[in-house]
Amino acid sequence: MRFIHAADIHLDSPLTGLSAYPDAPVELLRTATRDAFDKLVTLAVDESVDFMVIAGDLYDGTWKDFNTGIYFARQMGRLNAAGIPVYLLHGNHDAESEMTRRLSLPANVHVFPAARAATFELPELEVALHGRSFKHAATTEDLVPGYPAPRAGWFNIGVLHTALEGYAAHAAYAPCSLAELHAKGYQYWALGHVHEHQLWQGDATIAFPGNLQGRNIRETGAKGALLVSTDDDRVQSVEQLFVDVLRWHRVAVDVSAARTLSDASRQIGHALDALLGADDSALPLAVRVRLHGRSAAHGELFGREAPLRAEVLAQAAAIAGDRLWIEKVVVDTQPLETAAALAARGDAVAELQAILAEAPADDALLDTLRADFADLLARLPQEIGHDAPLLQTVREGRLAELVDATVPSLLARVAAAE
């Protein structure tokens, strides 16, 4: 027997934060969740799997119109025509309370109820699937104790949307422990909610497939579903099926050896070349570049994210055409000389550092800065600031933080000029 385990598809998930990027591949990003799901359904048909399990968050919330539901019904019709049943559970994003629109689905789609855990049986395969959908998004109780006992002699699958122990970064929906899942007596647990693939084996095989398609820089790397193969009452293999159509990556570049912005730019180009060499998927890549290290170029790099990103975009276009898009360049470098080293110089730079050390607490200076910035802020469109991170600091009146952040760069520039 073989089945596909998918979760966290988030069909038609809205794009957020991309309005600040006129060069973003918006059309590709807008359709990415559908395109990935298309690939998954095609794989299911081509592989003639016995059934498919979707362990929550099929949708990203209620639809803005019926097109999302119509699209999903069409894909389920493809599986129905191939004789492939689907067992669907709703999680926190598509809980009953979150969905205000519904459409009838083909007869091959079986939805786990939210009132209590239920079991669907496939007698010809001797398979029992146990699961419970979320009624409310904020389902914070442990649902596992309410799941039925395993069907003796059959292959039992638990379908659960859960913030499993150890995943503090994810909201604590339907929390439970690995020990609790192993003790239930099922052979396989098809989990959802955590967007990274994880696999545990023991008394039971327990797996998160991860989400089907990365949607932003927090969801990096290859994404997809799982193909599970069994023999009688044992799991033989769990294979990742990569169906994403665009892949997000973070690239860290140590620019300790760079003396100028141009040096740093060249090092970024080498890092992008290495990324392309390591990713043999041929998929479009969305990349965030982070510069780090104690560098002589710190003073020149600080606050130059926008021109530096333009430089890197040009390099990316030359290296890989439309395949590489640079989502952001983050400058996280430090001055070559530490504050202690500057103070030990005993020169004009050391004296300037001593004066500037008092600046964040100088109310008169901060009031002057506040007045100077007021006219600038009044003229700037609200959306400007994506490529100028400190601008939001100014908007929120946190000028002492602005001074603290700016002083090391200023001192580095003065020291370099001297």
Secondary structure, DSSP 8 states (H G I E B T S, - for coil): -EEEEE----BT----S-TT-TTS-HHHHHHHHHHHHHHHHHHHHHHT-SEEEEES-SBSSS-SSTHHHHHHHHHHHHHHHTT--EEEE--STT-TTT--------TTEEE--SSS-EEEEETTTTEEEEE---SSS---S--GGGS----TTSEEEEEEE--BTT-TTS--SS-B-HHHHHHT--SEEEEES-SS-EEE-SSSEEEE---SS--STTS-S--EEEEEEEETTEEEEEEEEE--SSEEEEEEEE-TT--SHHHHHHHHHHHHHHHHHH--S---EEEEEEEEEEETTHHHHTT-HHHHHHHHHHHHHHHHGGGEEEEEEEEEEEESS-HHHHHHH-SHHHHHHHHHHTGGG-HHHHHHHHHHHHHHHHHS-TTTTTT-HHHHHHHTT-HHHHHHHHHHHHHHHHHHH-
